[in-house]
Amino acid sequence: MEDYFQQLVRSWRSVTSRTVREAVAVLLLLIVVFGAGFSALSTYADLVVFEEDRFAEELAEIFDDEDVHKVVAASFTATAIEMADLPVTPAGSAGAQQVIQQEIPAVVSELLTEESNDGLLDRAVRQAHGDVLAVEGGTLVANPPIRSVEVDLGPIFNQALDEIVANEDLAFLGTVTPPADAGVVTVLQRAQPGDRFWEFLGQLQDRRSSTITLILLCGIGALLIAPSRTRVVWSIGTGIVAMAGILGVGIYGSRALLAVLIDNTDTVRAAQSIHEALLDDLGGRLMGMALIGVLMIVIGAVAGWLWRRFGPTPPEEKALAVSEAGPVV
């Protein structure tokens, strides 16, 4: 009876110890998975969003997009019509609105795709990047006073104006001074939740090396603590794939959300084009992250099968085999 009681105590301690180890291992695994997701986001923010050269590179081709042409043309058209309606406009300008609406779209498309204007467009993108970000404590964060993302295409507007005044019906516009904000195109209204998100990433990028170190330490700790190390490997892989999928769905969802936040169809499409250009790098990183997770799942599953097939028999299984075989006479 005493031997049975001692055996029960040992079994309870073994089960309790195993449960505690599994619980700690699960906690460490969660830290690894969430840390991997935040590491991917902070790396993307550091290399693309907060880096002016890379930001301009990612958006270099955006002015070739027809939807962007339509938004810029609509802005230029509105400004030109405003100039035509000024009280100082000469007589004979009646009916100019229709001509302006016909002339500007083609002129804008031509100017935005001209190689000679690449430098102007690059500077406009860099200026917009500098406007929406600010330096606080040595860290780039969202600039709170700037409530909309704007691109100053004033030089392009002046070129368009020079083009359309060649039409005798619009020649009078050459004598009208454009408003101060002529050519300034509002790309997107900013939202406070988005600002807080980018501020968080901006703070996280300074701790990226510490985050990576924490991920490695937690992964090693989970391998050492968990009763089954091969299970840890494929569990981490599964978690990484799931995290990459969640972030991917978030990217797609934020793109779809633009259609809800913006009323104008052309503006929605232009904003979605910018969204795709800017987040294409992050999508590639998430794809690579998912592939690493799949590789870990395969390695963990294969290693687990090999261990069960060719590895040493666990002590508990040996004891079970001896008890089933019965006492040796």
C-alpha positions in Angstrom: 0.0 0.0 0.0 2.9 2.3 0.9 4.6 1.6 -2.4 1.5 2.3 -4.3 1.1 5.7 -2.5 4.7 6.6 -3.2 4.3 5.7 -6.9 1.1 7.8 -7.0 3.0 10.8 -5.5 5.8 10.4 -8.1 3.3 10.2 -10.9 1.6 13.4 -9.7 4.9 15.2 -9.4 5.8 14.1 -12.9 2.5 15.2 -14.4 2.6 18.5 -12.5 6.2 19.2 -13.6 5.3 18.4 -17.2 2.2 20.6 -17.1 4.2 23.6 -15.7 6.9 23.1 -18.3 4.3 23.0 -21.1 2.6 26.1 -19.8 5.9 28.0 -19.6 6.8 26.8 -23.1 3.4 27.9 -24.5 4.0 31.4 -23.0 7.4 31.6 -24.5 6.0 30.4 -27.9 3.4 33.2 -27.8 6.2 35.8 -27.2 8.2 34.4 -30.1 5.2 34.5 -32.5 4.0 38.0 -31.5 7.6 39.2 -31.4 8.1 37.9 -35.0 5.1 39.9 -36.2 6.1 43.1 -34.5 9.7 42.6 -35.8 8.4 42.3 -39.4 6.4 45.5 -39.0 9.1 47.5 -37.3 11.7 46.4 -39.9 9.3 47.4 -42.7 8.6 50.8 -41.0 12.3 51.4 -40.5 13.4 50.4 -44.0 10.5 51.8 -46.1 8.2 54.2 -44.2 10.7 56.1 -42.2 13.5 56.0 -44.8 13.0 58.9 -47.2 15.0 57.4 -50.1 13.3 54.0 -50.0 9.9 55.7 -49.5 10.5 57.7 -52.7 11.7 54.6 -54.5 8.6 52.6 -53.6 6.3 55.4 -54.9 8.5 56.3 -57.9 6.0 54.7 -60.4 2.8 55.9 -58.8 2.5 58.9 -61.2 2.2 56.5 -64.1 -1.1 55.2 -62.7 -4.2 56.4 -64.6 -6.3 56.7 -61.4 -3.7 59.1 -60.0 -3.8 61.0 -63.2 -7.6 61.4 -62.8 -7.2 62.7 -59.2 -4.5 65.2 -60.1 -6.5 66.3 -63.2 -9.6 66.9 -61.1 -7.6 69.0 -58.6 -6.0 71.0 -61.4 -9.3 71.5 -63.2 -11.0 72.8 -60.0 -8.2 75.3 -59.5 -8.3 76.5 -63.2 -12.1 76.9 -63.0 -11.6 78.9 -59.8 -9.2 81.2 -61.7 -11.6 81.6 -64.6 -14.4 82.6 -62.2 -12.3 85.4 -60.5 -13.9 88.9 -60.8 -10.7 90.2 -62.5 -11.1 87.6 -65.3 -11.4 89.5 -68.7 -14.7 89.5 -70.6 -15.2 86.7 -73.1 -14.2 83.9 -70.6 -17.7 82.6 -70.3 -17.9 79.0 -71.2 -14.3 78.4 -70.4 -15.2 75.8 -67.8 -16.2 73.2 -70.4 -13.0 73.8 -72.3 -10.9 73.5 -69.2 -12.5 70.2 -68.4 -11.7 68.9 -71.8 -8.1 70.2 -72.0 -6.6 69.5 -68.6 -6.9 65.6 -68.3 -4.8 64.9 -71.4 -2.2 67.5 -70.5 -1.9 66.2 -67.0 -1.4 62.6 -68.2 1.3 63.8 -70.6 3.2 65.9 -68.0 3.1 63.2 -65.2 4.6 60.6 -67.5 7.4 62.8 -69.0 10.8 61.8 -67.9 11.9 65.4 -67.7 9.4 65.8 -64.7 10.7 62.8 -62.8 12.9 65.0 -60.6 10.0 67.3 -59.8 7.8 64.4 -58.9 10.5 62.8 -56.7 11.0 66.1 -54.8 7.2 66.3 -54.3 7.1 62.8 -52.8 10.0 63.6 -50.5 8.4 66.8 -49.4 5.2 65.0 -48.5 7.3 62.4 -46.6 8.9 65.1 -44.6 5.6 66.9 -43.9 3.8 63.9 -42.4 6.7 62.7 -40.2 8.4 64.5 -37.4 11.5 63.8 -35.2 10.7 63.4 -31.5 13.5 62.3 -29.2 15.6 61.1 -32.2 12.7 59.0 -33.5 10.6 59.6 -36.6 6.9 59.6 -35.7 3.7 60.9 -37.3 3.5 64.7 -37.3 0.3 65.5 -35.4 -0.4 69.0 -36.8 -0.5 67.7 -40.4 -4.0 66.2 -40.7 -3.8 65.3 -44.4 -1.3 63.8 -46.8 -0.7 66.4 -49.5 1.6 66.4 -52.6 2.7 69.8 -53.9 2.6 69.6 -57.7 2.7 73.3 -58.2 5.4 73.2 -60.9 3.4 70.6 -62.8 0.3 72.8 -62.5 2.2 75.8 -64.0 3.3 73.6 -66.9 -0.2 72.5 -67.4 -1.4 76.1 -67.4 1.2 77.0 -70.0 -0.1 74.2 -72.2 -3.8 75.1 -72.0 -3.4 78.8 -72.6 -2.2 77.9 -76.1 -6.0 77.4 -76.7 -7.3 80.8 -77.6 -10.4 80.2 -75.5 -8.2 79.9 -72.4 -5.5 82.4 -73.3 -6.9 84.8 -70.7 -5.7 82.4 -67.9 -2.2 83.5 -68.7 -2.9 86.9 -67.2 -4.4 85.4 -64.0 -2.2 84.8 -61.0 -2.7 81.2 -59.7 -3.7 80.8 -56.0 -1.0 80.0 -53.5 -2.2 76.4 -53.1 -2.4 75.8 -56.9 -1.2 72.2 -57.6 -1.5 71.0 -54.0 -3.3 67.7 -54.2 -4.7 66.0 -51.1 -3.9 62.3 -51.3 -5.5 61.1 -48.1 -6.9 62.4 -44.8 -5.1 61.0 -41.8 -6.8 59.3 -38.9 -5.6 59.4 -35.3 -5.6 55.6 -34.8 -3.2 55.3 -37.8 -1.0 58.0 -36.3 -0.8 56.1 -33.0 0.1 52.9 -34.9 3.0 54.4 -36.8 4.2 56.2 -33.6 4.2 52.8 -31.9 6.2 51.3 -34.8 8.6 54.3 -34.7 9.3 53.7 -31.0 9.5 49.9 -31.6 12.2 50.3 -34.3 14.6 51.6 -31.7 14.2 48.4 -29.8 14.3 46.1 -32.8 17.6 44.5 -31.8 16.3 43.9 -28.3 13.1 42.4 -29.8 15.1 40.0 -32.0 17.2 39.0 -29.0 14.1 38.4 -26.9 12.7 36.2 -29.7 15.8 34.1 -29.9 16.1 33.7 -26.1 12.4 32.8 -25.8 12.7 30.3 -28.6 15.8 28.7 -27.1 14.0 28.7 -23.7 11.0 27.0 -25.2 13.2 24.3 -26.7 14.9 23.6 -23.4 11.8 23.6 -21.2 9.2 21.9 -23.4 8.8 18.1 -23.0 8.8 17.7 -26.8 11.4 19.8 -28.6 10.2 18.8 -32.1 6.7 19.9 -31.2 8.1 23.3 -30.2 9.7 23.7 -33.7 6.5 23.0 -35.7 4.4 25.0 -33.1 6.5 28.1 -33.7 6.3 27.5 -37.4 2.5 27.2 -37.2 2.3 30.4 -35.1 4.5 32.3 -37.5 2.4 31.2 -40.5 -0.8 32.3 -38.6 0.7 35.7 -37.7 1.8 36.3 -41.3 -1.8 35.4 -42.4 -3.3 37.8 -39.9 -1.1 40.7 -40.9 -1.8 39.9 -44.6 -5.5 40.0 -43.9 -4.9 43.3 -42.1 -3.2 44.8 -45.2 -6.1 43.7 -47.4 -8.6 45.0 -44.9 -7.0 48.4 -44.7 -7.1 48.6 -48.5 -10.8 47.7 -48.6 -11.4 50.3 -45.8 -10.3 53.1 -48.1 -13.4 52.5 -50.2 -15.5 53.1 -47.0 -13.6 56.2 -45.9 -13.4 57.9 -49.3 -16.5 58.9 -51.3 -15.0 59.7 -54.7 -14.4 56.6 -56.8 -11.3 57.9 -58.6 -9.8 59.0 -55.3 -10.5 55.6 -53.8 -8.7 53.9 -56.7 -5.8 56.3 -56.5 -5.4 55.8 -52.8 -5.5 52.0 -53.3 -2.8 52.3 -55.9 -0.6 54.2 -53.5 -1.5 51.7 -50.7 -0.4 48.8 -52.9 2.8 50.5 -54.0 3.7 51.4 -50.4 2.8 48.1 -48.8 4.1 45.8 -51.5 7.4 45.5 -49.6 5.6 44.5 -46.5 3.6 41.9 -48.4 6.8 40.3 -49.7 8.2 40.2 -46.1 5.1 38.5 -44.8 5.3 36.0 -47.6 8.9 35.2 -46.7 7.9 35.0 -43.0 5.2 32.5 -43.9 7.6 30.4 -45.9 10.0 30.2 -43.0 7.1 29.1 -40.8 6.1 26.4 -43.3 9.8 25.2 -43.3 9.8 25.0 -39.5 6.6 23.0 -39.6 8.1 20.5 -42.0 11.4 20.3 -40.1 9.6 19.8 -36.8 7.2 17.2 -38.2 10.0 15.2 -39.9 12.3 15.4 -36.9 9.5 14.3 -34.6 8.7 11.3 -36.8 12.4 10.3 -37.0 12.7 10.6 -33.2 9.7 8.4 -32.6 10.8 5.9 -35.2 14.5 5.6 -34.5 15.0 7.4 -31.2 15.4 5.9 -27.7 12.3 4.6 -26.0 11.0 7.1 -23.3 11.2 5.7 -19.7 7.5 5.9 -19.2 6.9 3.7 -22.3 9.5 1.2 -21.0 7.7 1.0 -17.7 4.4 0.5 -19.4 5.9 -2.3 -21.6 7.3 -4.1 -18.5 4.0 -3.8 -16.6 2.1 -5.3 -19.6 4.5 -8.1 -20.0 3.8 -9.2 -16.4 6.2 -10.4 -13.7 9.2 -12.5 -14.7 9.1 -15.9 -13.0 
